[in-house]
Amino acid sequence: MSKDNPMPSNKTEQPCLLCGSNHLAVIDSIATDLVVENYAKAFDVNVESYFKPGGKMDLIGCEDCGFLRYDPMPAGDAAFYEALQRLPWYYQDIKPEYHFAKTHVGAQDRVLEIGCGKGVFRSFLPESIDYHGLEFNQAAIDKATAQGLHVTAEPIENHADAHPGEYDVVCHFQVLEHVSDPQGFLQACAKAVKPGGKLIVAVPAEDSFLSLHRVDWLNMPPHHVSRWKDSTLRHAFETQLGLAVDTVWHEPLADYHDGWHRSIMANHGFKRLFGKQISLDGKGRLSQFARRIIAKPRLQGWLARLGASRFEFADRGHSVCAVGVKRPL
């Protein structure tokens, strides 16, 4: 058992947080001391308070619905996100999925956006729509209301109870992966959709190059607490929520992710040649050798093409957006 890859166990007794199944397996584990160390090194963010010293964190997969979540799954608080938002690249005002999602909103629709921030998605939609946003960050609420948007600090569970079946479109972008009760959250979202209306959900895509990067620190707690395959989104919509899946859309690989993508693919190309995937953050001789090889542009490009050839979804971008339609009563 190594520091960066403790030996995972085979099963866990905790039920799936999405479908309730007991058919679960621990598919990976990582030392939490390593998580703390790399959050500090990569982002200058202290996450020691979220983990016990010397512990480990498991990635648990459901064998029935494919849902992936971490255990433990501590979620970042306001101070954590304030620290991350100091990083100039952390928050994107314009998300690629906005361009896709806007095509599913009609000119007279009533729209509810959960985790709306300062309301950027509203600017993609026709002026004629009726828009309501839910948000807890007060600074974001102030910016949204200054633009004349209707935004309130209210959980979707409470809002759906008060406004069942009132919206033509309920949407959220890069929110679900932060939620500790995905089943309850999604059920509340669906409750707010009127029959024939749509639920639009965008999350980091597990069926993309992201899943090939084991130590993507921002894709694990205390940032992301769950990971979503296309099949899991379909299962949630069809089985848990009773929605018909309209479409599942993948973002093309973004230019600003090109260097990150090539590094990941080159590492898998290195594995294909030498039979072992190497941690590029490691301190051993093989890690140092791999870094030197991958740092050479021509070799990196060749290794990246070799690595990408092993995965059918290797060139998919960061996000996936699923659209479900609520069946008429």
N, C-alpha and C positions, 0 to 999 in steps of 0.2 A: 504494500500500500504506500503510494507516494504522497507527498504533501499536496500536489496539485491535482491528484486524481485518486482519492480514496476508493477502495473497492466497494462498488455498489451492492446492496442486497437485492434479492430477487422480488420480494413482495412487500407491500405495505397494507396495513389493516384500515387505513383511512379511506372513506368512500370518495368517489369522484365528485368534485364540486359542481360539475355540469350536469351529469346524467344520474348520479347516485350509485353507479356500479361499484361493486367490490372487486372487479377484475382489474387490478392495478399492478404495476410493476415499477420499481425504481430503475430507471434506465441510465442514469448518470449521477455522479456525486462530485462535489467540489469543496475543498476546504474553505470555510468562511474567513479564515485569516488571510487567505489569498485574495478573496473578494475585497476585504478591507484594505489590504495593501495596494491593490490596483486601482481602487476608487481614489485613493489618496494620490497615487503616482500619476494616473492618467487625467484626473479631473480636479485634483486638489479639493476633494470633498471627503469629509470624515464620516464614515458609516459604522464606526465601532459600536455605537449604542444599539444597533439593530441585531447584533449577533453575539453569541456566547464565545468567549475566547477558546480556541482549539476545537471548535465544532465543525460540522459539515452541513452542506445543503444538498438535498436530493432533488433531481428532476424526475417527477412521477408522471407516467403515461397511463391513460385509461385504455384498456384493450377493447372496449366496446365503442366508445365515441372518439377516441384519439386525442382527447383533451390533455394538454401538458401543463403542469403547474409545479411550482417549487414548494418544498417543505424544509424548513419554515419558509413562509412567504410574507415577511415584514414589508409593509408598504411605506414609502417615503412620506414624511410630513411636509408641512409648508416650508420649514427651514431648509429641508433637503432640496426641494425644487427651486427655492430662491438661490441656493448655491449653484445648482446646475444652470440656471438661467443667466448666470454671469458669464458662461461660456458663449462666445459670439456665434457659434454654429449650432447651439442646442435647439433653439426654437425656430421653426420655419413659419412665417406668416402665411405663405401660400403653399398648401400641400397639393401634390400632384393629383390626389384622389378628388379634390374639389372639382376639377375639370370634368371628371367622369360623373361624379354624383349629381352635378347640376343638371345633367341631361335627364335625370329621373324626377325632376321637380317641375310641376306644371305652373302656369302663370297665375292661377287662382288658388294654389294650394295653401293650406295651413301647415306650417313647418315648425317642428320642435327640434332644436339642436342641443344635445347634452354635452357638457364640457366645451362650451362655445368660445371660451377665451374672450377676446375683445370683439368677436363677431365677424371675423374676416370672411367666413363662408357666406354670410349674408350678402356680401358685395358681389358674389357670383350669381345671385339669383335675381329674377325679375322684381322690379319695384312693387308690382301688384300683389305679391304674396303677403300672407300674414305670418310673421316670424316671432317666435318666442325662444329665448335661450336660457339654459340652466348653467350656472357657473358658481364656484365657491371662492375663487380668487378675487378679492375685493378690488385690487388694482385693475384687473381685467374688466370687472363689472363696471367700474367707473369709466373706463375708456369706451366700453360698448354703449352705455347710457348717454355719454357725451355725444355720440353719433345718432342719438334718438332711438336706439334699439331697446326692445323690451327684454331685459335679462334679470333673472331672479336667482337668489342663492337658496336652492331647494333640491333635495334628493329626488331623483326620478321616481322612486317608489312612492313618495308622498304626492308628487305631481300627478302621476298616473291614477292614483286613487281618487284624486279630485277632478281629473279630466279624462275619464276612460273613453277610448274610441273617438277622440276629438280631432286627431291630426291626420292629414293626408300623407305626411312624411315625418318620420322620427329618425334622426340620424346622429351619429357620433363618430369622430375621427381620432384614432390613436388614444382611445379612452379605455376600452374593454380590457386591455392587457394590464391595466393598473388596478382592476377591480377584484376585491377579495371574495365576493359572492357573485360569480358570473351568472349563475342560474337565476337568482332573484333579480339581478339587474336587467337581464335580457327579458325576463317575463314582464317586468314593469314597462320596459320599452315597448314590447308588443301590445301590452294592455292599452297604451296611449294611442295606438294606431287604429284608425277607423277601418271597418271591413272594406277591402279593395285597396287600402292604403299600403304604404311601403315602409319597411325598416331598412336603413342603409347603415352598414357597419364597416369601418376600415380599421385594420390592425396591422402590425408588422407581420409579414408573410413568412410562415414557417416553411412553406413550399417554395423557397427561394434560396439565394446564396446565404441568407442569414443563418439558416439552420446548419450550415457547414462551418460556422465559426463558433467553436465550443466555448471559448472564453470571451464572448461579447458581453462585457460587464454591464452595459446599459440594457441588455436583454435578459437581465436577471434581477432579483431583489437587491436593494429596496426600490428599484426603478420598475421593471416589468415583473409581475408575479405569475404570469401565465403566457403560454405560447399557442398559436392557433394555426392548424392545418386547414386547407380548403375543405377536406372531408369533415372536419370538426365543425366548421361554420355551417356546412350543409346539414349536418346532423342536428345541430342546435336549432336551426331554422325549421326544419321539417318535423323533427321528432319532439323537441322540447317546446317549441313555440307554435307549431301548427301552421307555419308559413310555407308558401310555395316559393322555391328559389327561382328568382328571375334570371340572375346572372352573377358570376364571380369574375371580377376583373383584376388583373395583375398590372401594377405599375411597371413600365419599362425601366431598365437599369438607368439610373440618373448619372449624368456626367460627374457630379461631385462625389459619387460613390465609386468611381472608376478605380482609384488607387487602392482603396480598401478591398474592393472586389478582386482585383488582380493579386493582391497579397494573399487572400484566402485561397484563391484557385491555385496559385503557385505552391502554396503549402500542400494542397492535395496532390498536385503534380509531383512534388517531392516525395510524398507518401507512396505514390504509385511506383516511383523509381526505386525507392529504398525500403518499401514495405513498412514504413512507420511514419505516422504524422508527428511533426515536431512542433512543440510550443515555441513560437517566435519570441515569446516573452521570457523563455527559460534562460537559465544561467549555465547550463551544461555545454560541453564542447560541440555536441551535435546541433544544439540550438544556435550557437554562435556560427557554426559552419553554414547552417541553413540561412541565417540572416545575411551572411556575406554573399551567398549564391543568389538569393532572391533580390538583393540590392542591385544586382547587375541587370539593367533594363532588358537586354536581349534574352538573357537566361530567364528572367522573370516572366517575360511574355511567352516564351516557349513552355515553361512550366505551367503557367496559367491556362494555356490552351489545352495542355495535357490533362490538367486537373479538371477543367470544365467539361471535358469530353465524357467524364464518368457520370454526370448528373444531368438529367433532362431539364431540370428547372434552374440550372446554374446561372443563367443570364436573366432571370427575372429580378425585378427591382424590389425595393424595400417593403412596399405595402401591397396589401390585397384589400379589395372592397367588395363586399357581398350585398346583394339587394334581395330582400324577401318581400312577398306580397301576402297580405292578410286575406285569407279566404273569406268570401261573403258568408254571412250567417245563413 
